[in-house]
């Protein structure tokens, strides 16, 4: 019986991990912290730490490689499902669904939003430098830094390639901070802006034509993939999903990737990422460092977006000023970060409507985090 294993030295670690899994299930179900993925990650963590269950075997993926010959000796269910993470399949499929649910209209209408989305990615590279200075390898530091992009699938995609041994802690940190956007961002936004800046009203965005929306994903996928081939899997899938939505001739496919495909992949992704959070890999000092560096990454990304918006205002005329609050939406937690910008703005001026303006940097952040992952992969992979 598995109960007897809890009394061994390794069993204590399993017991602690099961308690952590219970806590994450509580956050997902009771507090609704990113429940779709947090719940499945927590349940995968529970399953992998049940002694004797044999659902996941770390040795099959030791050294960052898939040991195919060992699969015939009794691989578990989660071992087979984990191949979708290891081979980069699940994050890319999720990006197809994300693209189909994303409206790039605000970004097309205000191209300056691209700069705000790019500025927020500074948090990724600043944290990469900080993690490397703390003793992590370059590959591990890159995987920790990507947490600052507030994009769970991108973090999983990059970590599975560069530092699979950190996949569990990084996934938990990434999705936890995505859920805590309304808690983490407002104090930073208010600290870096004056009341007068938060009250800035922005002019209405111009209408975007259907032709522009159709051409945008084609052009972006082509340019970024040619400039940075390592970003092609994520950017290509993101823009494919968006083209399905905007072209208007494949509604069935668009609805499928938004719903059925997305839901199925989320289940497999969450379970298998949670399965990597074994006691041997999770209960280390490194995990605490990752949690701390993750919130630093997120905070720096938010601050850089706000400060860059303020910098842009120095070169803009009074009628074209940008409300610095929308710079915080440059992280790719869509649409939560944009809603936070709207909420903080309306606290100062109830007649101020920033949501559509904030969606520009927000969707630019999705593209920016994928590009940042491609850069890190090209240099470190």
N, C-alpha and C positions, 0 to 999 in steps of 0.2 A: 504493500500500500504506500501511496505517496506521503501519507501523514508521517511515517517514520523518518523520511528524509529531512524533515524540518529540524530534527534533533542533531543533524550532522553540521559540520562547520559551514559547508556551502549552503545548507538548508536555511540557515539564519538569513543569509543574503536574499534567498528566494522569498522568504517570508516578508522581509522589508520591502522588496519590490512589489509584492502582492498588495501590501498596505498602500504603497504609492499609487498603484493602479486603481485601488478603491477610491483614493482621494481624487484622482483625475476623473474618474467616472462621476463622482459627486459634482465636480466643477462643470463637467459637460452637461449633466442631466439637470441638476438643481440650479446652477448659476448660468447655464447656457453659454459657456465659453467655447466658441467654435465647435458646437456639439457634433456636427456631421463628421468631423475628422477626429476631434479630441476623444469622442466616445469609442471609436473604432481603434484608435491608437492605444487607449487605456485597456481595452479588452484584449488586444494583441499582446500587450505587456503582461496582462494577467495569465493568458494561455501559455506564453513562453516560459513563465516562471513557476508553473505547476510541476513539481518534481515527478519525473517518470512519464510525463505526457508525450515527450518526444516529437513535438510539433515543429520545432526549429532547432537546427544544429549549426552553431557558429563555425565549426571546423570546416564545413562545406564551402565557406566563403573566406577562409583564412588568407591573410596576406593581400586582401583586396581582389582576389581572383575566384572565379567559380571553378571548383574542383569537380568537373563533370563525372569523372570516373567513380567518385565516391557516392554519387546519387543512387547507384544500383544497390548499395549496401544498406538501404533503409532510410531514405529521406522522408521527412514529415510533410504534412500538408502545407504548412507555412513556408517550408523550404522551396517548394515549387512555386508558390504564389510570389515569394520574394524575388524570383527571377525578373518579374516585371519592374521592380524597383532597380535591381542591379543592372539591368540592361537598358534602363532609362525609358521604359515604355509607359508606365503609369503617369509620371509627371507630364509627359508630352500629350497624352490623351486628355488629361485634365485641362491642359492649355487650349486644346481644341474647343472644349466646352466653355472655358472662360472667354475665349474669343467670340464665341457665338452669343454670349450674354453681355458683351461690352459694346458700348456706343462711343466711337471715337470722334463723334461730331464736335463736342466741345474742344477737343485738341486740334481738330482741323480748323475750326473757326478762330482759334487763338493759338497759333504756332509757338508763341512765346512760352506756352505751357511746357513745351519740350525741355526748355532750359531749367524750369523749376523741377521737373521730374529727374533731370540729370543731376541737379545740385543735391537732391536728397540721397543720391547714390554715393556721395562722398562718405557717408556714414559707413558704408560697406568697406571701403578701402582704408579709412582711418582705423576701423576696428581690426582689419587684417594686420595692420602694422602693430597695433597694440597687442593682439594675440600672439604675434610672432615674438614680440619683445618679452612676453610672459613665458616663453619657452615652448610654445606649440610649434610643430613643424610647419613649413609654408603651406602644405596641403591642408592641414588641420586649421590653420589660421584663416585661409581663404573660405573654408566651410563655415567657420564661426562668423566671419565678417558678413556673409550673405544673409544672416539673420536680420541685419539692418534694412534689407529690402522689404521686410514684412511680407514676403511671398513664400508661403509654405512649399508649394510644388517646386519652385526654383531652388529653394534650400535643399530639398530632398534630392533633386536631380544632380546638383553639384556635389553634395556630400557623398552620395552613392558612388560618384566617380573618383573623388579626391580622398575622402577620409571615411570609408564605410563603418569603421569602428566607432565613429561618433554620431552615427545616424540617429539613434534613439534620443540622446540628450538634445541634439540640435533640432530635431523635429518637434519635440515637446516644447522647447524654448520658443521656436518660431511661431507655433500656433498659439501658445500661451500669450505671447506679446501681441499677436494679431488681435486676439480677443480683448486685450487690455488697452487697445488704442484709445478709447474714451477716457481712460484713467491716466495714461502716461503722457499723452500729447498736450492737453489743455494747460497744465502748469508751465510747460516749456514755451508754448505759444504766447501766454500772457507775460511771462518773464521777459521775452525778447521783443515785445511790441508795446507801444504806448496806446492809450485809449483812443487817441486821435487816429492812429494808424488802423486800429481795429474797426473804426467807423467808416473807413473809406468805402464809397459806393463805386461799383464798377459798371460800365456801360453794358447794355444788353449785347449778347453775342449775335453775330450775323447768322442767317440761315445757311445751312450746309446742304448742297445738292446731293441727289442720289449718286450722280456720276462721281463726285468727289469721294463719297463713302465707299464706292466700289473700287476706285483706283487706289485709294490709300493702302489697304492691306497688300495689294499686289506690289506696289512700289516699295513699301517698307520692307516686306519680306525679301525682295530682290536685292535692295541696297545693303541692308544689314547682313544678309547671308554672304554677299560678295565681299564686304569689308571684314566680316568676322565669321568665318565658316563654323566655328565652334558654337556660335549662338543660333545656328540655323535650325536645329531640332525644336527648340522652344519657340523662337520667333516664327518659324514656318507653321507650326501647329496653331499658334495663337492667331495668326493672320488667316489661316485656312478657315478656322471657325468663324472669324469675323466676316470673311467673304461669303460664307454660307448664309449668314444672317442678312447681309446687306444686298446681295445680288437679287434676292426675291424669287429665285427659280428652283430652289431646293429646300422648301420649307420643311418637308418631312425630315430631311437630313439635319437641318438646323435644330429642330425640336428634339430629335433623337440625341444629338450630342449635348444639348443643354440639360436633358432630363435622364433618360435611361442609361446612356453611356456614362455620363458623368457620375451618376449614383453608383453604378456597378464598380467603376474604377476607384471611387472614394472608399468603398468598402474594402477592396483588395489592398489599396495603398495604406490605409490606416492600420489594418490588421498586421501587415507585414513590417511596416515601420515600427509599430509597437513591439513586434516580436524581436527586434534587434536590441531592445532595452533589457538585456539580461543582467543579472546581479553582477557578473564579472566585469561587464563594460560600463554599467551605469553607476555603481556605487564606488565612485572614485572622486578624488579632489578635483580632477579635471572637469567633472560634471558641474560642480559649483562654479568653477571659473567660467564655464560656458554660459551658465545662466546669468552670471554677472556681466560678462562681455556682451551677451545678447541684448540686455536692456541698455547698455552703453551704446551699442550699435544703433538701436532704435531711437534713442534720445539724440544722438549726433545727427542721424538722418533727418529727423524732424527739425532740429535747430538749423541745419544747413539749408533746408528748403525755405524756412522763414527768413533767414539772413540774406539769402540770395535774392528773394523777392524785394527786400528792402534796398539791396544794392541796385537792382534794376530800376527802382523808383527814382534813383538819383539821375537817371538819364531819360526819364519819361516826363512829358508835360503833365500839368495838373489834371487835365481831363482824362488822361490815359493811365493814371496811377493804378498800381496793383495793390489790392489788399494783401498784406504780407501773410495773413492767416491761410490763404490758399496754398502757400508754399509748403506748409506742413503736410498737405495731401500728396506730396511727391512720393511718399512711400506707397507701395502698391497694395495696401489693404483696401480693396475696392468693395463697396462704396463707403465703407465705414469711416475712412480718413476724411473723405469729402464731407460727410455728414458732421463730423466733429468741427471742421472749419465753419460750416454753416451755423452750428449751435453756438460756438464761441463768438462768432460775428454778431449774431442776433442778441446775445446777452448785452452787447454794447449799443446796438442799434436795431430794434425790433423790425424796422422796415428794410433791413439789409438782407438781400438774398444772394448768398455766395455759392450755393450748391452746384449749379451748372458751371460756374467759373472754376470751382475746386475740382470738378470731374476731369478737367483738362490735365492738370498735373497728376491727378490720381491715375488715369489710364496711361499717361506718359511714364509713370513710375513702374507700371507693369512691364512696359517695353524696356525701360532702363535697367530694371533688375535682371531681366533676361540677358541684356547686353553685358552687364557687369559679370554675370555668371559665365558668359562666353569668354570674356577677357581673362578671368581667373583660370578658366579651363585651358585656354590657349597657352598661358604662361606656366601653369603648374601641372597640367594633366599629362 
